[in-house]
Structures are given as C-alpha cells and as structure tokens.
Amino acid sequence: MITRIVKLGIADRHVADFRKTFKENHARISSFPGCEEVRLVFDLSNPNVHFTISTWNSQESIEAYRKSELFKGIWSTVKPWFCAKPEAWSTAEF
C-alpha cells in the first residue's frame, strides 16, 4: 500500500470553495480503481494549509488517477485557488 500526502495552500477567500469541491468529489475519488481511501485534513494553526491523504494499492493506480479526466477536472477547478506551490509525497510502511 502507498499513502499519498499532498499539501495544498488555499487562499483565504477560497477555503470554503475548496472544501465543498472536495466533499462533492470525495465518493468519485475514493471509488477510483486502486484507491482504498481519501481524506482531507487541515492544519489547526494555519487553516489555509490542507492535506489530502489517500491510500492506493500501487504507484500505477496513482498515475492512472493523475492522468484521468476526474483528476484533470478537479485540478483545473482548484488550482487557481492555491496560495502556495503544492507539495506531494508518496510513502510506504516497512
């Protein structure tokens, strides 16, 4: 299993929009082939900083999602709302 962590800085005026977009797309993302779970959390000391934490069965599943129309549609919506460059990590337990 791979845990993917993506850090996203969202501009103040778009935090509610971002959270709404995530909620509206949560079921579609979590049912994407190879995705076991996806959730959204935010930093308590800086509520503009959000993290998506998702669990995938393979790196290929992550790449398929990143190339999908689903991802492209969501990304094109939320990208203008960023106030910082996104950061991402793919992690595994040992």
Secondary structure, DSSP 8 states (H G I E B T S, - for coil): -EEEEEEEEB-GGGHHHHHHHHHHHHHHHHTSTTEEEEEEEEETTEEEEEEEEEEES-HHHHHHHHTSHHHHHHHHHHGGGBSS--EEEEE---
